[in-house]
Amino acid sequence: MVFNNHRWLLYTLICVIVVIGTRYLATLYRNVAITKDVPMPGESNFATANGKTDVFYFDLGGTMCMCEWKWDVYEYWSKVVSGFAFNFAHVIGTFEFYVLTGETKIIIIAVFVNEMIEELWLTSGYWGFTLDPPMDMESRYDSLIRDTICCFLGIALAKNFCRVFRVEPVLKAPIIMDWNVNNPHSIARCLKLVVQGVTLWQITLIYNSDLGPFHFNITNVLLVIAYTGIIGVICMWNINDFPDCSRHHVIAWHVGWASFSGLVFLFTIYPMLNSAMYLIAMVESVAMIALYWIDVAVRYRWYNMDTLIFGATIKSNKSNGSLLPEMDNKVSIKCYGKAIQQLENHGVKTVSVEDLKEMAVSIATKNSQQHQGASLQVTVLKTFLRLFVIGIAWMEPFLWQGAQYRRHWCGNPLVKGFNGCAKYH
């Protein structure tokens, strides 16, 4: 299909309107984490804080924080798993971009570049993409441990989702100067990825849990509605761009995408645990269990799940759930590419057509075996392991009980009810 200016303009305009409207409504109903016992970060002034002498000043770049001369490993790790930071958005962020691109390496690089940009943003007088005050910057472990772990969990969830639903990425490398939207390497697909990715990213930024656990977050209700709704718009935009997939299949994976993303964000509307990390472990395990059994239902053809998702019966052995090899004597171009790459890696300069075809067929056979899916017994075992994770997360065995700002840490809390960088009252 050739690039359609009117169609692109329409869907781009819808995305822009949804982003502006969502961000505006979010500012009207945004929760503010100002309470009597946990004030917002403010100007530092610890010169006479309780007359303490066992402290030192820590240079944050634009200000100085006073910290205690001690290092408590237990306290450190308990803070790592405690609190409600921006962690849920990191899970969904990598999930959505893996669905759009299918590229693990690029996303991992982007995760660390994102953390670097957040720090560089301090040169403007603000911290992070949400323009928080500098005194509200993340601690090192929030950026380097929690955020990256959550990003990796999002990638793992997305890889399983894309495997089960056989998702085709919007864009594939390398990019060529082609305006055919059916070509995943075209510049048209690249522009589509930019518009859809930025739209999803901007909507995700309205996530807010500053009130902490056991509080109703109305902005996250808006987030669930806007996020799942915009995936519906993206589905209508993408529905004719995948000639190798039926329209039924394209709709099914977008519905699945919206469902799993909505499931993750649903748990943030009224958080029922004290820690975002434990809640994420629970949500991710629930989602994984669902994917395990959707995969089994597809391979064993339970409830016609294969037809429900793909619009047709897949080739599989119903007795053991294994996928059957294709019988149309065709091999994917990707398999030839992998065969050529293997030959180049071994220093081979020339190869006969017959040998290249044999290698491609061998790679295709191995790929088919890799997509067999776990046996029913293994799926049951993995389900029990995930239920064990859910049980541990529900108990929250390891938490920091001291004072903590609702979103991020700043310095080291000295007095109960105060942040390390909050103005001393």
C-alpha positions, 0 to 999 in steps of 0.5 A: 500500500502506498503512503496515504497522506490523508489517512496519516494526517487523520490518525496523527491528528487523533494521536495529538488530540488524545495526548493534549487532552489526556495531559490537560485532564491529568493536570486538573486531577493530579495527586499532590503528595503533601501530607503532614508527616511527609513534606515535599522536598524543599530548600536544604538547611541542616546546619543546626539539625538537632545539634547532630555532629555525626553528619557530612554534606553531600554535593548533589550538584546544585545544592548540599545535603547533610548525611550521616556518617554510616552505611547500613546495607540492610537499610539500603536494600530495604529502600531499594524494594520500598516506596512508590516511584515511577516504576510501573511506567518503566515496565510498560515503556519497554513493553510497548517499544518491544511490541513496536520494534521487536528489538531487545538490544536497542531497547536496553541501550535506550533504557540506560540512555534514558537514565543519563538524559534524566540526569543531564536534564538537571542542567536546565534546573529541573529533574526528569521528563516530568520537570520535577524540582532538582531536590526531588531527583532519584537516588542512585539505586532508583535509577540504576537498579529499580528502573532498569530491573523494571525495564527488563521485566517489561522486555521479558513480558513483551517477548513472551507476549509477542511469541504467543500472539506472533506479533509483527513489529511496525519497524525492522532494521535497516531502514530504506527510502521507501514509502510503501507502508507494507514494507517494515523497512520503509521510511513510512513505517519509521515515521509511523513508529515515531508518532505511535511511540511518542504518543504512547510515551506521552500518555504513560507520563501521566502515571501518578502514585504520589499518594502512595499505597491504599489511596485512590489515584484518579489520574491512573483511571484516566491513564488506563482509559487513554492508553487502551483507547489509543492502542485501539486507534493504533490498531485501526491505523495498522490494520492494513499494513501487514499483508502476511497477517490476516486482519483478524490476527492484527486486531487480536494482537492489538486487543491483547496488547491493550488488555495486558497493558491495562492489566498492569496499570489497573493495579496502580489505581488503588495500590494494595501493597506498600511497595511498587516493586512487590506489586510489579512482581505480582502483576508481572507474574499474573500476566505471565501465567495468563500468557503461559495458558494462552500459549497452551490453549493455542497449541492444544486448540482449547476453546478454538483459541488458535482461531480466536487469535489468528483467524485460522487453525494453526498447524499443530499436533493436538495430542501433544501441543507441538507445532507441525512444520510448514509443508509448502516447501518455502523458507523464510528470507530471514533463514537465508540471512542467518545462514549467510551471517553464520558463513561470514562469521566462520570466514567463508567467502563463497558457497554453493546455492545448494549448500546455502539452501540446506543451511537455511532449511536447517535453521528453519527447522531449528526455529520451528522446534524452538517455537514448540512451546513448553510441555503441559507439565512444564507449564504447570511447574512454571505456573506454581513458581509464579504463584510462589512469587505472588505469595512472597510479593503479597507478604512483602517480607523486606521493607523500609519502615522509616520516612520516605517521600511518596515518589523518590528519595532524596538524601538520607532521612534523619528524622522520622517525618522528614526527607534528607533534602526537605527543609527542616521544620 
